[in-house]
């Protein structure tokens, strides 16, 4: 079916291109025939002038048209020359305009009435094109001069110009060959051209291409991600509605240079790099987005580039919902385990009839939990961060790790470009990394957390007395996918933290020694200017 469809399309294009070729041949043929007719007229005119001069210089003709000459000899001589030179007529006239030679003997002795003859009686030699009863004729006029250089008569030599049909008939051999070769090469060239066009159009009909264009435009505009594409000359070919909304672009930008619309764009660099860049975190007008930039290739040649990007805020909201559910489940599991142990202790004391000790233990547990919750809530303004800290402290108890929160900790607001999502990612990953570093520790396991804030800077410190890191590991810990731990989906946490620090213009310091532990300090300025576009 597809083969028959492609064959029909090839024939359509072949017929169209062949028609264009045939039309061009016709136009060229008309021009060529017109040029041939013009050249034939020029050649005929020169031949007629030579014949007329020959007749005008004959002594018998000169003496014949002179007064008292033998004029009976003029016509036979002119007829012989007419036949020899293959012209239609030769007319010899005296100065009175009387014809003394003519193909029609009945016109000999009559006065010529031609409208183009007057200049010839004033010693002028020229060609004229005149319309007569038998058609259009080229006429050559030459004055007859005697030995005293006085004009005694005029010689007129004329021949009918062949019409278009006559010219075509005379050239029919050449026309047949030309038309045959043109048809053969025209059909072959049209077929090859149609095949090439079909290959370039991926065997699609014109209406199918139009439909694909409409569908593509509708699809791009329906996407929830921003899409920008450029050609090899860095002109915009795609700029969907979501991209305009995210980048606050108004109006039609198709066909315009990308650097004119987005001066600090990084999309053209893909044309030079010639390889894709995935999941890069960049900033547009203070907004954090994830961008995938891919070269567009036709065969082995890069013909453009496309960027697909998404607002990280929306992704973070989804991740927050998923993370919130997971954190809630973990907190319930930790609390359930912790409360079961405490209930077993209280139950054992009651069974041993130590009721007062059971009450003291219960009040002590309630006070410790209440004191921790009250302290964290009063020092940490954001509920998400406060809940994370309480959950991690409880998680540490379950793992046998003492998690200590600095009593001087305080965080009442977030720095510019930093929100509770980022702080949760930072603290959650740093504390979990500290727990992993203490997993095989036999001695006392400790994690120290500190959050300090003033008007200029926010500092976050997480320390552990775990296994520590060597210098080579310290150089690679912020690379995506690098991890010293086994298992999949590793090497992401510190990479995300590094991106957050870069986004907010912060600073990260890492101190670690093998067997002694690790200390990671992050500082963020409270106020920072807007960032430029990097799409």
Order of alpha helices (4+ residues) and beta strands (2+ residues): alpha-alpha-alpha-beta-beta-beta-beta-alpha-alpha-alpha-beta-beta-alpha-alpha-alpha-beta-beta-beta-alpha-alpha-alpha-beta-alpha-beta-beta-alpha-alpha-beta-beta
